[in-house]
Amino acid sequence: MKKVIITTFAALMLFACQNEQSDSANADASVASRRGCATQEVLEAQLKADPTLAIRMNEIETFTAQHTGSNFTGRLVNGKIEIPVVVNVLYRTAAQNISDAQIQSQIDVLNKDFNALNSDYNNVPALFAGVKANIGITFVLDQVIRKSTTKTSWGTNDAMKKTAQGGIAPTSPTTKLNMWSCAIGGGILGYAQFPGGSSATDGVVIDSRYFGLSGSANAPFNLGRTATHEVGHWMNLRHIWGDATCGSDLVADTPTHNTANYGVPAYPHYSTCSGTPVEMTMNYMDYVDDAAMYMFSTGQKNRIAAIFTTGGARASFAQP
């Protein structure tokens, strides 16, 4: 009788494991149809774990308010801040082991989007033409680090950044932008750490299916704009709707949005917030599809400049 029970139990366990593996495979194969960014949720978890983070971020906001409109200072290459990028690739499948070409395509997109060289930049409506901005920051691929893993998904608890949890620790995070390409799971395309957080977890995480232009990149998020959005967070930009109904993104020249926009909104898309402004749905910090986002604003540029100026939260990236 005991043998029968054990055999039955083993069969049930095998069935359960097969189902779990099947579910993991299906989850890994599914492609997001709507943009999902976990930056705000990660921030809230970090604030809960480290009460001093709120103090540091408040100090950064005070500094930003005092230095909005500052010019970039420190180390400039051809008149621009040049940021070295380390790409950490964690892969379980061949598709997740994204190629050097796919990685370079992402760097190319960042350079276009942050320098107003994107081909759709001139699609900005006349209403916002006066505030569309060239951020003036360039990115250079510094290093690619690859590591094989058995994990089907990494989640958003920064495990991919920790060697002890099977991830890859950031390289020189006070002078180099670290990006992780991996399977995040949960419908999340990516997330970033705002200035003020620990250097041990600083950087940007992008699911390999939405990294760059080629290879494993999947529509409608195959134009590299997930990284543009997340690097925007890393440079202290908030979601354009302020992560609240009619919230504030701490930028004066972006209209007040009801909430996130998805897909490819028809223009003009009116907010029902005070004044019913036309929403800037094409801003990189909204949630629209890659093809529907193609601008930063002058106010966002000024906010970014403040963190790189002397005394700013990321001034070390602009030093000789």
PAZAPA-4460 file (N, C-alpha, C; in steps of 0.05 Angstrom, whole numbers, plus 32768, in hexadecimal, padded with zeros to 4 digits):
% residues 320
    n_x    n_y    n_z   ca_x   ca_y   ca_z    c_x    c_y    c_z   seq   type   mol
   8011   7FE8   8000   8000   8000   8000   8011   8019   8000     1      M     A
   8027   8018   8010   8039   802F   8012   8045   8035   7FF7     2      K     A
   804D   801F   7FE8   8059   8023   7FCD   8045   8030   7FBB     3      K     A
   802C   8029   7FBC   8018   8035   7FAB   8015   8053   7FB1     4      V     A
   8014   8059   7FCB   8012   8075   7FD4   8029   8086   7FCA     5      I     A
   8042   807B   7FCD   805A   8089   7FC5   8059   808D   7FA6     6      I     A
   8052   8078   7F98   8051   8079   7F7B   803C   808E   7F72     7      T     A
   8025   808E   7F7F   8011   80A1   7F78   801A   80BE   7F7E     8      T     A
   8027   80C1   7F95   8031   80DB   7F9D   8046   80E5   7F89     9      F     A
   8058   80D2   7F81   806D   80DA   7F6E   8060   80E2   7F53    10      A     A
   804C   80D3   7F4B   803E   80DA   7F32   8032   80F6   7F33    11      A     A
   8025   80FB   7F4A   8018   8116   7F4D   802D   812C   7F4D    12      L     A
   8044   8127   7F5A   805A   813B   7F5B   8065   813F   7F3F    13      M     A
   8068   8129   7F30   8072   812C   7F15   805F   813C   7F04    14      L     A
   8045   8136   7F07   8031   8145   7EF8   8031   8163   7EFF    15      F     A
   8034   8168   7F19   8035   8184   7F22   804D   8192   7F17    16      A     A
   8064   8185   7F18   807D   8191   7F0D   807B   8196   7EF0    17      C     A
   806F   8183   7EE1   806B   8187   7EC4   805A   819F   7EBF    18      Q     A
   8044   81A1   7ECF   8032   81B8   7ECC   8041   81D2   7ED2    19      N     A
   8051   81D2   7EE7   8060   81EA   7EEF   8074   81F2   7ED9    20      E     A
   8082   81DD   7ECD   8094   81E3   7EB8   8086   81EE   7E9F    21      Q     A
   806E   81E2   7E9A   805E   81EB   7E83   8055   8208   7E87    22      S     A
   804C   820E   7EA0   8043   8229   7EA6   805A   823D   7EA3    23      D     A
   8072   8235   7EAD   8089   8246   7EAB   8091   824B   7E8E    24      S     A
   808F   8236   7E7E   8096   8239   7E62   8082   824B   7E54    25      A     A
   8068   8247   7E5B   8054   8258   7E4F   8057   8275   7E57    26      N     A
   805D   8279   7E71   8061   8295   7E7B   8079   82A1   7E6D    27      A     A
   808E   8291   7E69   80A6   829B   7E5C   80A1   82A2   7E3F    28      D     A
   808E   8293   7E32   8089   8297   7E16   8075   82AE   7E11    29      A     A
   8066   82B5   7E25   8052   82CA   7E21   805F   82E5   7E1D    30      S     A
   8053   82F5   7E0C   805E   8310   7E05   804A   8325   7E0F    31      V     A
   8054   8339   7E1C   8043   834E   7E27   8035   835D   7E11    32      A     A
   801B   8363   7E15   800C   8372   7E01   8009   838F   7E0B    33      S     A
   800E   8394   7E25   800D   83AF   7E30   8027   83B4   7E40    34      R     A
   8030   83CD   7E3F   8049   83D3   7E4E   8045   83D0   7E6C    35      R     A
   8058   83C2   7E78   8059   83C0   7E95   8074   83C7   7E9F    36      G     A
   8076   83DC   7EB0   808F   83E5   7EBC   808C   83E3   7EDA    37      C     A
   80A0   83D6   7EE7   809E   83D1   7F03   80AE   83E6   7F14    38      A     A
   80B7   83FB   7F07   80C8   840E   7F15   80BB   8419   7F2F    39      T     A
   80A2   8422   7F2D   8095   842E   7F44   8091   8419   7F5A    40      Q     A
   808A   8401   7F53   8086   83EC   7F67   80A0   83E5   7F75    41      E     A
   80B5   83E4   7F65   80D0   83DE   7F70   80D8   83F5   7F83    42      V     A
   80D3   840D   7F7B   80D9   8424   7F8D   80CA   8422   7FA7    43      L     A
   80B1   841C   7FA6   80A1   841A   7FBF   80AC   8404   7FD1    44      E     A
   80B4   83EE   7FC5   80C0   83D8   7FD5   80DB   83E1   7FE2    45      A     A
   80EB   83F0   7FD3   8104   83FA   7FDD   8100   840E   7FF3    46      Q     A
   80EC   841F   7FF0   80E6   8433   8005   80DD   8425   801F    47      L     A
   80CE   8410   801C   80C5   8401   8034   80DD   83F3   8041    48      K     A
   80EF   83E9   8031   8106   83DB   803D   811B   83ED   8048    49      A     A
   811D   8406   803D   8132   8419   8046   8126   8434   8049    50      D     A
   811D   843B   8061   8111   8456   8066   8123   846D   8060    51      P     A
   813D   8469   8060   8150   847F   8059   814F   8486   803C    52      T     A
   8145   8474   802B   8143   847A   800F   8131   8492   8009    53      L     A
   811B   8494   8018   8109   84AB   8015   8117   84C5   801B    54      A     A
   8128   84C5   802F   8138   84DD   8035   814A   84E5   801E    55      I     A
   8158   84D1   8014   816A   84D6   7FFD   815B   84E0   7FE5    56      R     A
   8145   84D4   7FDF   8135   84DC   7FC8   812A   84F8   7FCB    57      M     A
   8122   84FF   7FE3   8118   851A   7FE8   812E   852E   7FE4    58      N     A
   8146   8527   7FED   815D   8539   7FE9   8163   853C   7FCB    59      E     A
   8160   8526   7FBC   8164   8528   7F9F   8150   853A   7F92    60      I     A
   8137   8538   7F9B   8122   8549   7F90   8127   8567   7F97    61      E     A
   8130   856C   7FAF   8137   8588   7FB6   814D   8592   7FA5    62      T     A
   8162   8582   7FA1   8178   858A   7F8F   816E   858E   7F73    63      F     A
   815D   857C   7F69   8153   857E   7F4E   8143   8598   7F4A    64      T     A
   8132   859F   7F5D   8123   85B7   7F5C   8135   85D0   7F5B    65      A     A
   814B   85CF   7F69   815D   85E6   7F6A   816F   85E8   7F51    66      Q     A
   8172   85D1   7F43   8185   85D1   7F2C   8177   85CB   7F12    67      H     A
   815D   85CC   7F11   814E   85C7   7EF8   8157   85DD   7EE4    68      T     A
   815E   85D4   7ECC   8168   85E7   7EB9   8186   85E9   7EB8    69      G     A
   8194   85D9   7EC9   81B1   85D9   7EC9   81BB   85CD   7EAF    70      S     A
   81D2   85D5   7EA7   81DF   85C8   7E91   81F0   85B1   7E9B    71      N     A
   81F4   859D   7E8A   8205   8587   7E92   8221   8591   7E98    72      F     A
   822D   8587   7EAD   8248   858F   7EB4   8259   8576   7EB8    73      T     A
   8273   857A   7EB9   8285   8563   7EBD   828F   8558   7EA3    74      G     A
   8293   853E   7EA1   829E   8531   7E8A   828B   8531   7E73    75      R     A
   8292   853E   7E5D   8282   853E   7E45   8292   8533   7E2E    76      L     A
   8285   8524   7E1D   8291   851A   7E04   8281   8526   7DED    77      V     A
   828F   8536   7DDD   8281   8544   7DC7   8269   8554   7DD1    78      N     A
   826D   8560   7DE9   8258   8571   7DF4   8242   8562   7E02    79      G     A
   8244   8548   7E05   822F   8538   7E11   823A   8526   7E27    80      K     A
   8229   8520   7E3A   8230   850B   7E4E   8230   84F0   7E40    81      I     A
   8245   84E1   7E44   8247   84C6   7E37   8246   84B1   7E4E    82      E     A
   8233   84A0   7E4C   822F   848C   7E62   8237   8470   7E58    83      I     A
   824B   8464   7E65   8252   8448   7E5E   823C   8435   7E68    84      P     A
   8236   8421   7E58   8220   840F   7E5F   822B   83F2   7E61    85      V     A
   8225   83E5   7E77   822C   83C9   7E7A   8212   83B9   7E78    86      V     A
   8211   83A6   7E65   81F9   8396   7E62   81FE   837A   7E6D    87      V     A
   81EE   8373   7E81   81F0   8359   7E8E   81DA   8347   7E84    88      N     A
   81E2   8331   7E76   81CE   8320   7E69   81CC   8306   7E79    89      V     A
   81B4   8301   7E84   81AE   82E8   7E92   819B   82D8   7E81    90      L     A
   81A3   82C0   7E79   8193   82B1   7E66   8190   8294   7E6E    91      Y     A
   8178   828A   7E68   8172   826D   7E6B   816F   8260   7E50    92      R     A
   8166   826F   7E3D   8161   8265   7E22   8173   8274   7E0E    93      T     A
   8176   8269   7DF6   8186   8276   7DE2   817B   8292   7DDB    94      A     A
   8160   8294   7DDA   8154   82AE   7DD3   815A   82C3   7DE8    95      A     A
   815C   82BB   7E02   8162   82CE   7E17   8180   82D7   7E16    96      Q     A
   8191   82C7   7E0A   81AD   82CE   7E08   81B0   82E1   7DF0    97      N     A
   81A6   82F9   7DF4   81A4   830C   7DDD   81C0   8312   7DD1    98      I     A
   81C0   8316   7DB8   81D9   831A   7DA9   81E6   8335   7DAE    99      S     A
   81FF   8337   7DA7   820D   8351   7DA9   81FF   8365   7D97   100      D     A
   81F5   835C   7D80   81E7   836E   7D6D   81CD   8379   7D79   101      A     A
   81BE   8367   7D87   81A6   8370   7D94   81AC   8384   7DAA   102      Q     A
   81C1   837F   7DB9   81CA   8392   7DCE   81D1   83AD   7DC2   103      I     A
   81E1   83AC   7DAD   81EA   83C5   7DA1   81D2   83D5   7D95   104      Q     A
   81BE   83C6   7D8B   81A6   83D4   7D81   8198   83E3   7D97   105      S     A
   8199   83D9   7DAF   818D   83E8   7DC6   819D   8401   7DCC   106      Q     A
   81B7   83FF   7DCC   81C8   8416   7DD1   81C2   842B   7DBC   107      I     A
   81BF   8422   7DA3   81B9   8435   7D8D   819F   8443   7D91   108      D     A
   818B   8435   7D9A   8171   8441   7DA0   8173   8456   7DB5   109      V     A
   8181   8450   7DCB   8185   8463   7DE0   8192   847C   7DD6   110      L     A
   81A6   8479   7DC6   81B4   8490   7DBB   81A2   84A1   7DA9   111      N     A
   8191   8494   7D9A   817E   84A4   7D8A   8169   84B2   7D9B   112      K     A
   815D   84A3   7DAD   8147   84AE   7DBD   8150   84C4   7DCF   113      D     A
   8168   84C2   7DDA   8171   84D6   7DED   8180   84ED   7DDF   114      F     A
   8181   84EC   7DC5   818D   8502   7DB5   817B   850C   7D9F   115      N     A
   8161   8506   7DA2   814D   8510   7D8E   8154   8508   7D72   116      A     A
   8160   84F1   7D6F   8168   84E7   7D54   8156   84D0   7D4B   117      L     A
   8142   84CA   7D5B   812F   84B5   7D53   811E   84BE   7D3B   118      N     A
   8119   84AC   7D29   810B   84B3   7D10   80EF   84BD   7D14   119      S     A
   80E3   84B7   7D2B   80C7   84C1   7D30   80C6   84DA   7D41   120      D     A
   80DD   84E6   7D46   80DE   84FE   7D56   80CD   8515   7D4A   121      Y     A
   80CD   8516   7D30   80BD   852C   7D23   809F   8526   7D23   122      N     A
   8097   850F   7D2E   807B   8509   7D30   806E   8517   7D48   123      N     A
   807E   8523   7D58   8073   8532   7D70   805F   8547   7D66   124      V     A
   8047   8546   7D71   8033   855A   7D68   803B   8577   7D6D   125      P     A
   8030   8588   7D5D   8037   85A5   7D5F   8032   85B0   7D7B   126      A     A
   801E   85A5   7D89   8018   85AE   7DA4   8030   85AB   7DB7   127      L     A
   8040   8596   7DB2   8056   8590   7DC4   8071   8596   7DB7   128      F     A
   8071   85A1   7D9F   808A   85A5   7D91   809D   85B9   7DA0   129      A     A
   8091   85CB   7DAE   80A1   85DF   7DBC   80AF   85D4   7DD5   130      G     A
   80A7   85BC   7DDE   80B3   85B2   7DF7   80C1   8597   7DF2   131      V     A
   80C1   858D   7DD9   80D0   8574   7DD4   80EE   857A   7DD7   132      K     A
   80FC   8566   7DE1   8118   856B   7DEA   812C   8556   7DE1   133      A     A
   8144   8560   7DDC   815B   854F   7DD7   816A   854E   7DF2   134      N     A
   816A   8536   7DFF   8176   8534   7E19   8194   8538   7E17   135      I     A
   81A1   852E   7E02   81BE   8533   7DFE   81D0   8521   7E0F   136      G     A
   81C8   8508   7E12   81D9   84F4   7E20   81DE   84DD   7E0D   137      I     A
   81F7   84D4   7E0C   81FE   84BD   7DFB   8205   84A5   7E0C   138      T     A
   8203   848D   7E00   8208   8474   7E0E   821C   8464   7DFD   139      F     A
   822F   8458   7E0B   8243   8448   7DFD   8244   842C   7E0B   140      V     A
   8242   8417   7DFB   8244   83FC   7E06   8260   83F7   7E11   141      L     A
   8261   83F2   7E2A   827B   83EE   7E38   8282   83D0   7E3A   142      D     A
   826E   83C0   7E41   8274   83A4   7E46   825A   8394   7E45   143      Q     A
   825C   837B   7E3D   8246   8368   7E3E   824F   8350   7E4F   144      V     A
   823F   834A   7E63   8245   8334   7E75   822E   8320   7E73   145      I     A
   8234   8307   7E6E   8220   82F2   7E69   8221   82DD   7E7F   146      R     A
   820A   82D2   7E86   8209   82BD   7E9A   81F1   82AB   7E95   147      K     A
   81F6   8291   7E94   81E1   827E   7E90   81D3   8279   7EAB   148      S     A
   81B9   8275   7EAA   81A9   8271   7EC2   8193   825C   7EBD   149      T     A
   8189   8251   7ED3   8173   823E   7ED1   8158   824C   7ED8   150      T     A
   8159   8265   7EDF   8141   8273   7EE7   812F   8278   7ED0   151      K     A
   8115   8273   7ED3   8102   8279   7EBE   80F9   8296   7EBF   152      T     A
   80FA   82A3   7ED6   80F4   82BF   7ED8   8102   82CA   7EF2   153      S     A
   8108   82E4   7EF1   8117   82F0   7F07   8107   8302   7F19   154      W     A
   80EF   830A   7F0F   80DF   831C   7F20   80EB   8338   7F22   155      G     A
   80E2   8347   7F36   80EA   8363   7F38   80F6   8369   7F53   156      T     A
   8102   8355   7F60   810E   835A   7F7A   812C   835D   7F79   157      N     A
   8136   8363   7F61   8153   8368   7F5C   8165   834F   7F5E   158      D     A
   8159   8338   7F5D   8169   831F   7F5F   817D   831D   7F49   159      A     A
   8176   8327   7F31   8188   8326   7F1A   81A1   8337   7F1E   160      M     A
   81A2   8348   7F33   81B8   8359   7F38   81CA   834F   7F4E   161      K     A
   81C4   8337   7F58   81D2   832C   7F70   81DF   8311   7F69   162      K     A
   81F9   8310   7F6C   8207   82F8   7F66   81FE   82E0   7F77   163      T     A
   81F8   82E6   7F90   81F0   82D1   7FA3   81D5   82C4   7F9B   164      A     A
   81C6   82D3   7F8B   81AC   82C8   7F82   81AD   82BF   7F64   165      Q     A
   81C5   82BC   7F5A   81C9   82B2   7F3F   81CA   82C8   7F2A   166      G     A
   81C9   82E1   7F32   81CA   82F7   7F20   81E6   8301   7F1A   167      G     A
   81E8   8319   7F10   8201   8326   7F0A   8202   8341   7F18   168      I     A
   8216   8345   7F29   8218   835E   7F38   821F   8375   7F25   169      A     A
   8216   838D   7F2A   821C   83A3   7F18   823A   83A9   7F17   170      P     A
   8243   83B2   7F01   825F   83BA   7EFC   8262   83D9   7EFF   171      T     A
   8272   83E2   7F11   8278   83FF   7F15   825E   840F   7F13   172      S     A
   824B   840A   7F24   8230   8417   7F21   822F   8435   7F25   173      P     A
   8245   8441   7F30   8245   845E   7F34   8250   846D   7F1C   174      T     A
   825A   845E   7F08   8265   846B   7EF0   825B   845D   7ED7   175      T     A
   824D   8446   7ED9   8243   8438   7EC2   8226   8430   7EC6   176      K     A
   8216   8434   7EB1   81FB   842B   7EB2   81FA   840D   7EAD   177      L     A
   81F0   83FF   7EC0   81ED   83E2   7EBD   81D0   83DC   7EB4   178      N     A
   81CF   83CA   7EA0   81B5   83C1   7E96   81B5   83A2   7E98   179      M     A
   819F   8397   7EA1   819C   837A   7EA2   8187   8372   7E8D   180      W     A
   818E   835E   7E7D   817B   8352   7E6B   8175   8336   7E75   181      S     A
   815C   8331   7E7B   8155   8317   7E86   8137   8313   7E83   182      C     A
   812D   82FB   7E8C   8110   82F6   7E8C   8106   8300   7EA7   183      A     A
   80F6   8315   7EA6   80EB   8321   7EBF   80D2   8312   7EC8   184      I     A
   80BF   830E   7EB6   80A7   8301   7EBD   8091   8314   7EC6   185      G     A
   8079   830A   7EC9   8063   831A   7ED3   8059   8330   7EC1   186      G     A
   8060   832E   7EA7   8057   8343   7E94   8066   835D   7E96   187      G     A
   807D   835C   7EA5   808D   8374   7EA9   80A2   8377   7E92   188      I     A
   80A2   838E   7E85   80B6   8392   7E70   80D1   839B   7E7B   189      L     A
   80D0   83AA   7E90   80E9   83B4   7E9C   80E4   83C4   7EB5   190      G     A
   80F9   83CB   7EC2   80F8   83DE   7ED9   8113   83EA   7EDE   191      Y     A
   8114   83FF   7EED   812D   840E   7EF2   812E   8416   7F0F   192      A     A
   8146   841E   7F17   8149   8429   7F32   814D   8447   7F30   193      Q     A
   813D   8456   7F3F   8140   8473   7F3F   815A   847B   7F4D   194      F     A
   8164   8493   7F47   817B   849D   7F56   8175   849E   7F74   195      P     A
   818A   8497   7F84   8186   8497   7FA1   8187   847B   7FAD   196      G     A
   8182   8467   7F9C   8183   844B   7FA5   819F   8440   7FA9   197      G     A
   81A1   8428   7FB2   81BB   841B   7FB7   81CA   8416   7F9D   198      S     A
   81E4   841C   7F9D   81F4   8417   7F85   81F5   83F9   7F7F   199      S     A
   81F0   83E8   7F93   81F2   83CB   7F8F   81DB   83C1   7F7D   200      A     A
   81C6   83D1   7F7A   81AF   83C8   7F69   81A9   83DD   7F54   201      T     A
   81BB   83F0   7F4F   81B6   8406   7F3D   81B6   83FD   7F20   202      D     A
   81A4   8407   7F10   81A3   8401   7EF4   8187   83FC   7EEA   203      G     A
   8186   83EF   7ED3   816D   83EB   7EC4   816B   83CD   7EBC   204      V     A
   8153   83C3   7EBF   814E   83A7   7EB8   8139   83A6   7EA1   205      V     A
   8140   8398   7E8C   812E   8395   7E74   812A   8378   7E6E   206      I     A
   8112   836F   7E6B   810D   8354   7E62   8119   8350   7E46   207      D     A
   8126   833A   7E42   8134   8335   7E29   8122   8336   7E10   208      S     A
   8108   8333   7E14   80F5   8333   7DFE   80EF   8350   7DF5   209      R     A
   80F9   8363   7E04   80F3   837F   7DFD   810C   8390   7DFC   210      Y     A
   8122   8382   7DF8   813D   838F   7DF8   8146   8393   7DDB   211      F     A
   8149   83AC   7DD3   8154   83B2   7DB9   8140   83AE   7DA2   212      G     A
   814A   83AB   7D8A   813A   83AB   7D72   8137   8390   7D65   213      L     A
   8149   837E   7D6B   814A   8365   7D5B   814A   834D   7D6D   214      S     A
   814F   8335   7D61   8151   831D   7D71   8138   8316   7D80   215      G     A
   8139   8316   7D9A   8122   830E   7DAB   810E   8324   7DAF   216      S     A
   8113   833D   7DA5   8101   8353   7DAA   80E5   834E   7D9D   217      A     A
   80D0   8353   7DAD   80B5   834D   7DA4   80A4   8366   7DA2   218      N     A
   8094   8368   7D8C   8081   837D   7D88   806A   837A   7D9D   219      A     A
   805E   8390   7DA6   8063   83AC   7D9D   8078   83BB   7DAC   220      P     A
   808A   83AB   7DB9   809F   83B7   7DC9   80BB   83AF   7DBE   221      F     A
   80BE   83B2   7DA4   80D6   83A9   7D96   80E6   83C0   7D8A   222      N     A
   80E1   83D8   7D94   80F0   83EF   7D89   8103   83FB   7D9E   223      L     A
   8108   83EC   7DB3   811C   83F4   7DC7   8113   840A   7DDA   224      G     A
   80F9   8410   7DDA   80EF   8426   7DEB   80EB   841E   7E08   225      R     A
   80EA   8405   7E0E   80E9   83FD   7E2A   8102   8407   7E38   226      T     A
   8119   8404   7E2C   8132   840E   7E39   8131   842C   7E3A   227      A     A
   8127   843A   7E26   8125   8457   7E27   8115   845F   7E3E   228      T     A
   80FE   8453   7E42   80EC   8458   7E59   80FA   8453   7E73   229      H     A
   8107   843C   7E76   8113   8435   7E8F   812C   8446   7E95   230      E     A
   813C   844C   7E81   8153   845E   7E86   8149   847A   7E8E   231      V     A
   8132   8481   7E84   8125   849A   7E8D   8120   849A   7EAB   232      G     A
   8116   8483   7EB5   8113   8481   7ED2   812E   8482   7EE0   233      H     A
   8142   8474   7ED5   815C   8474   7EE1   8167   8491   7EE3   234      W     A
   815E   84A2   7ED1   8167   84BE   7ED1   8153   84D0   7EE0   235      M     A
   8142   84C4   7EF0   8130   84D2   7F02   8117   84DC   7EF6   236      N     A
   810E   84D1   7EDF   80F4   84D8   7ED4   80DF   84C5   7EDF   237      L     A
   80C8   84D1   7EE5   80B1   84C1   7EEF   809E   84BA   7ED8   238      R     A
   808C   84A8   7EDD   8077   84A3   7EC9   8067   84BD   7EC4   239      H     A
   805F   84C2   7EAC   8053   84DC   7EA5   8039   84E1   7EB4   240      I     A
   802B   84CC   7EBD   8012   84D0   7ECC   8017   84D0   7EEA   241      W     A
   8031   84CF   7EF2   8038   84D2   7F0F   802F   84BA   7F20   242      G     A
   802A   84A3   7F13   8021   848B   7F21   8009   8490   7F34   243      D     A
   7FF8   84A2   7F2B   7FDF   84A8   7F39   7FCC   84B5   7F26   244      A     A
   7FB2   84B3   7F2C   7F9E   84C0   7F1B   7FA3   84DE   7F1B   245      T     A
   7FA8   84E9   7F04   7FAF   8506   7F01   7FC6   850E   7F13   246      C     A
   7FDA   84FC   7F15   7FF1   8500   7F26   8006   8512   7F18   247      G     A
   801C   8517   7F26   8031   8529   7F1C   804A   8519   7F17   248      S     A
   8057   851F   7F00   8071   8513   7EF9   8088   8525   7F01   249      D     A
   8081   853B   7F0F   8095   854E   7F19   80A2   855E   7F02   250      L     A
   8094   855F   7EEC   809E   856E   7ED4   8088   8582   7ECC   251      V     A
   8090   859B   7EC7   807C   85B0   7EC3   8070   85B0   7EA7   252      A     A
   807F   85A6   7E93   8075   85A9   7E77   8068   8590   7E6C   253      D     A
   8063   857C   7E7C   8054   8565   7E73   8037   8567   7E7E   254      T     A
   8023   8563   7E6D   8007   8565   7E76   8000   8551   7E8C   255      P     A
   7FEC   8558   7E9B   7FE3   8545   7EB0   7FD3   852F   7EA2   256      T     A
   7FDB   8516   7EA7   7FCE   84FF   7E9B   7FBB   84F2   7EAF   257      H     A
   7FA5   84E7   7EA5   7F93   84D7   7EB7   7FA2   84C0   7EC3   258      N     A
   7FAF   84B0   7EB2   7FBD   8498   7EBA   7FCF   8490   7EA2   259      T     A
   7FD8   8477   7EA3   7FE9   846D   7E8D   7FD9   846A   7E74   260      A     A
   7FE6   846E   7E5D   7FDA   8468   7E43   7FE7   8450   7E38   261      N     A
   7FD8   8440   7E29   7FE2   8427   7E1D   7FDE   8427   7DFF   262      Y     A
   7FEC   8414   7DF2   7FE8   8410   7DD6   7FF1   8428   7DC5   263      G     A
   7FE1   8430   7DB2   7FE7   8447   7DA1   7FCF   845A   7DA2   264      V     A
   7FCF   846C   7DB5   7FB8   847E   7DB9   7FB4   8491   7DA1   265      P     A
   7F9B   8496   7D9B   7F95   84A9   7D86   7F9B   84C5   7D90   266      A     A
   7FA4   84D7   7D7F   7FAA   84F2   7D87   7F95   8505   7D7C   267      Y     A
   7F8B   8518   7D8B   7F93   851E   7DA7   7F83   850D   7DBB   268      P     A
   7F91   8506   7DD0   7F85   84F7   7DE6   7F83   850A   7DFE   269      H     A
   7F6A   8511   7E05   7F66   8524   7E1A   7F65   8518   7E36   270      Y     A
   7F71   8526   7E49   7F6F   851E   7E65   7F55   8529   7E70   271      S     A
   7F4B   851B   7E84   7F33   8526   7E92   7F3C   8533   7EAD   272      T     A
   7F56   8536   7EB0   7F60   8544   7EC8   7F5B   8562   7EC5   273      C     A
   7F62   8572   7ED9   7F5C   858E   7ED8   7F67   859B   7EBF   274      S     A
   7F56   85AA   7EB1   7F5E   85B8   7E99   7F5B   85A7   7E80   275      G     A
   7F55   858D   7E83   7F52   857A   7E6D   7F67   857D   7E57   276      T     A
   7F81   857C   7E5E   7F96   8580   7E4A   7F98   8568   7E37   277      P     A
   7FA4   856D   7E20   7FAB   8557   7E0E   7FC3   8548   7E1B   278      V     A
   7FC1   852E   7E1E   7FD6   851F   7E2A   7FEE   851B   7E17   279      E     A
   8006   851B   7E22   801E   8517   7E13   8024   84F9   7E11   280      M     A
   8012   84EB   7E03   8014   84CE   7E03   802D   84C3   7DF5   281      T     A
   8039   84D4   7DE5   8051   84CB   7DD7   806B   84CF   7DE7   282      M     A
   8068   84D6   7E00   807F   84D9   7E11   808A   84BE   7E1A   283      N     A
   80A4   84BC   7E1B   80B1   84A2   7E22   80A9   8498   7E3D   284      Y     A
   809F   84A9   7E4E   8098   84A1   7E6A   807B   8499   7E6D   285      M     A
   806C   8496   7E57   8052   848A   7E58   8054   846C   7E53   286      D     A
   803E   845E   7E51   803E   8441   7E4E   8036   8438   7E32   287      Y     A
   8037   8449   7E1E   802E   8442   7E03   8042   842F   7DF6   288      V     A
   8039   8424   7DDF   804B   8412   7DD0   8064   8420   7DC7   289      D     A
   8079   8411   7DC1   8092   841D   7DB8   808E   8431   7DA1   290      D     A
   807E   8429   7D8E   807A   843A   7D76   806B   8454   7D7C   291      A     A
   805F   8456   7D93   804E   846D   7D9A   805C   8480   7DAD   292      A     A
   8075   847B   7DB5   8084   848D   7DC6   809D   8497   7DB8   293      M     A
   80A1   84B1   7DB9   80B8   84BC   7DAA   80C2   84D7   7DB3   294      Y     A
   80BD   84DF   7DCC   80C7   84F9   7DD5   80CB   84FA   7DF3   295      M     A
   80DF   850B   7DFB   80E2   8515   7E16   80DA   8533   7E15   296      F     A
   80D4   853E   7E2C   80CE   855B   7E2C   80E6   856B   7E38   297      S     A
   80E5   8585   7E34   80FB   8596   7E3F   80FC   8594   7E5D   298      T     A
   80E5   8593   7E6A   80E4   8590   7E87   80F1   8576   7E90   299      G     A
   80ED   8561   7E81   80FA   8548   7E88   8118   854A   7E83   300      Q     A
   8120   8557   7E6E   813D   855C   7E69   8149   856B   7E81   301      K     A
   813C   8580   7E8A   8147   858F   7EA1   8149   857E   7EBA   302      N     A
   8135   856D   7EBE   8135   855C   7ED5   814D   8548   7ED4   303      R     A
   8152   853E   7EBC   8169   852C   7EB8   8183   853A   7EBC   304      I     A
   8185   8552   7EB1   819E   8561   7EB4   81A6   8566   7ED1   305      A     A
   8192   856A   7EE2   8198   856F   7EFE   81A6   8558   7F0C   306      A     A
   81A0   853F   7F04   81AD   8529   7F13   81CA   8525   7F09   307      I     A
   81D1   852F   7EF2   81EC   852C   7EE8   81FE   8544   7EEE   308      F     A
   81F2   855A   7EF6   8202   8572   7EFC   8212   856D   7F16   309      T     A
   8226   857E   7F1B   8236   857B   7F33   8224   857B   7F4C   310      T     A
   8227   8566   7F5D   8217   8564   7F75   81FE   8553   7F70   311      G     A
   81F8   854D   7F57   81E0   853D   7F51   81E3   8520   7F57   312      G     A
   81CD   8511   7F57   81CD   84F5   7F60   81DD   84E3   7F4E   313      A     A
   81E0   84EB   7F35   81F0   84DA   7F22   8207   84EA   7F16   314      R     A
   8211   84FE   7F25   8227   850E   7F1C   8240   84FE   7F16   315      A     A
   8243   84E7   7F23   825B   84D7   7F1F   825D   84CC   7F03   316      S     A
   8247   84CB   7EF5   8247   84C1   7ED9   8252   84D7   7EC6   317      F     A
   8253   84EF   7ED0   825C   8505   7EBF   8277   8510   7EC7   318      A     A
   8285   8501   7ED8   829F   850B   7EE1   82B6   8500   7ED0   319      Q     A
   82CC   850F   7ECF   82E3   8506   7EBF   82ED   84EA   7EC8   320      P     A
***
